[in-house]
């Protein structure tokens, strides 16, 4: 948890500390990911079920049961996605000349890269559509910046190769997002669709 401010304010130094710490996959999950990944679902649960979105003169809210179901699935999808992305980083490392790679390094890069998105998820406590979109865009851009900065440092490869590696990971991330949209549609068809309050 002590890497949060560092990765946001001084990422170059912090990536070096993350590399040198050499946590296990379980360590990344227990010390960082399980806590940080729950912030957006908790915030959006409260915001979606208690506050709601204002559209004109209407307030749209989810029922607490529906919001709970969706947010649990949201949390699980974050945890699984980080593991999948970490595996892909590890799997592709040899292609880009990383001398030493491990699943732990891959999960570390994936988890800490997503820090701006986790912090931005707190905006869900008070959903304002235009503000949420603006902040999500800014945090998405900073997340990509962290990926491009962190891959060569953690994998200890030249910046040029790190740029290509990070670009491949952005492509993998986009494919995973499309896959998550497909899974969302399937889950909605199976009964996990949002239920709005009257």
C-alpha positions, 0 to 999 in steps of 0.5 A: 500500500505504501506504493500508492502515492509514489506511483502517482507522484514519482513513478520512475523511482517507485517502479524501481522500488517495486522491481527490487521488492520482488513480491510473490503473486499472492503478495501483490494481491494481499498487500495491494490488489485486494484492497485497492480493487474493492474501492471502485465497486464500493464507491459505485455501489453506494453511488448507484444505489443511494445517490443515483444519476440525475438526468434532467429532473429524474434521478436514476438509481439501482436497487440495492440487491441489483447494485450488490450483485453487479459490484461483486461481479465488478470486483471479481472481474478486476481481480481476474483481469489483473491475473490474466494481464499479468500472465500475458506480460510474463508470457510475452516477456521473452519475445521482448528480451526480458532476461528475467521474468515471472508471473509475479513481475507481470501481476505487479506491473498490471496491478500498480499500473491500474492505480490511477483507475482505482483511485478514480473509481472513488468518484463513484460515491457521487456519480456526476456523468460528465465529471466521471467521464472526464476523470476516467479519461484522465486516469486512463491516460495516466495508466497508459503512461505508467505502463510505458514507463514501468515495463522497461524499468521492472523488466530491465530492458531498453526503453525502445523494447519496453515501448514495443512491449507496452504497446503490445500490452495496450493491445492485449488490454483492449482485447480484454476489455472487449471480452469483458463486454461480451461476458457482461452481455452474457451475464445480463442474459443470465439474470445479472442485469441492472434493476432500476428503482421506480 
